[in-house]
Amino acid sequence: MTEELAFRGFEYAAAPESRAIVRLDDAYGLFVGGGWREPAETYTTISPASEEPLAHVGQASAEDVGAAVGAAREAFEGEWSALRPAERAKYLFRIARLLQERAREFAVLESLNGGKPIKESRDVDLPLAAAHFFYYAGWADKLEYAFANRRPRPIGVAGQIIPWNFPLLMLAWKLAPALAAGNTVVLKPAETTPLTALLFCDVLRQAELPAGVVNIVTGDGRTGAALVEHPGVDKIAFTGSTEVGKAIQRELAGTGKGLTLELGGKAANIVFDDAPLDQAVEGIVNGIYFNQGHVCCAGSRLLVQESIQQPLIEKLKRRLTTLRVGDPLDKNTDVGAINSAAQLQRIEELVAAGQQEGAEIYQPPCRLPEQGYWFAPTVFTNVAQSHRIAQEEIFGPVLSVLTFRTPEEAVEKANNTAYGLSAGVWTEKGSRILWTAQRLRAGVVWANTFNRFDPTSPFGGYKESGFGREGGLHGLEPYLRFDEDATEWGG
Ligand code: NDP
């Protein structure tokens, strides 16, 4: 028996996580001013793994968005901005603890509505979401020290638009710093993944957050556009595609509203010939197959030194045969469902382009479920820099492999992209890590690891990956205005 067959013969018993912990309502309204507002229109949100309808969700109109912005303004000018910062912190600590207490319920719902494997929702999304609230709770009453002599003040009402790849985690990334800084918020989840944001409204109720401090309006891109256009919003924070990010930037030009954009990426994961190959293979797999590759900072371009290409690719292919694709609620699943039919179509289109342009495709033998949206883990070798699969964000479980001979060539190829969000470097030599990291034009550079996140660490991009930082102290700054006159004595 070949080694590959031996791996394939390794059967796992089903280990499904129970859905019983989640109680879904038939229909959800819009969370405005601390209560539920009836939307005029609704749509059905589904499970991408089974296409089963889960609930009816509101499609917020411009009028609904106006009501949410009004509620946020009222809360900002009323109780919230007058609250002592230490009291504000208590709400954030409460939210963090409630997320920890209800973690299993949130993790199951996240996997159900978004298609990601339960082991990722459970071990990555939920702990990190709680950690963001804990971290920013700690800053709420220390802003004067964090920004000494700059007199930090909240900016007012923040409009926040988030994508479908990390629904609850992106909510936490956005809400925690905004609230810690003393702002109120109107948040729009992605059309395909609204359910954990709606469940989060119950956490807000339990935490007794004052009405109107956080408002959640569900809907499609039209709801997002209405939020961007609303004159009562002081700042927009957006995570999503570069195309929509550019449209938002055009819309806001000249309005004086603040803007931060966290957009797409095409990260290079660079493996030098002295790297520990087995460790690198794990990093490559984590870099591109984590969350089905629906990750803005995914290591979607593998740059491997020519002399080790063959052994590395052999090891990688062998590792792919052991990835288990299937039911997101099964605790053994490594790769879950593609988030939507539209995203699956986009992945298929780009993969077909890769084949037409002459790259060589490899997919491990794996049985995909018949119902739902699925795509097998894929590796392309013989990829040229000019290929679409080397240039465009695929946002799926698809890796493009390119080679290099010298460190200079690796850096040149890694930077040859319109994006600049993240990168990875694999080598035994510390000096080479530093040499390479200094030359990579990416917001985050991981060394001998990939896709590591921490609330204390700023995250964001260059070039078409956007601007502004989330996480760490840097993540507070876009939610504050500064009275620089305070540098004068008595100012
Ligand atoms: P979008 O940029 O369309 O979605 C991100 C968010 O913006 C969603 O909440 C979306 O709502 C909302 N939105 C859409 N149109 C507008 C608008 N005109 N004004 C304001 N908000 C708007 O991404 P897609 O879901 O369409 O994904 C397309 C591609 O974008 C993916 O294939 C991937 O390459 C990339 N992407 C990158 C992400 C990242 O983190 N960098 C995240 C998501 C996607 P709705 O969901 O209702 O459309």
Boltz pocket constraint, residues with backbone or C-beta under 6 A from the ligand:
constraints:
  - pocket:
      binder: B
      contacts: [[A, 161], [A, 162], [A, 163], [A, 164], [A, 165], [A, 188], [A, 189], [A, 190], [A, 191], [A, 192], [A, 219], [A, 220], [A, 221], [A, 222], [A, 223], [A, 224], [A, 225], [A, 226], [A, 228], [A, 239], [A, 240], [A, 241], [A, 242], [A, 244], [A, 245], [A, 247], [A, 248], [A, 262], [A, 263], [A, 264], [A, 265], [A, 295], [A, 296], [A, 343], [A, 346], [A, 393], [A, 394], [A, 395]]
      max_distance: 6.0
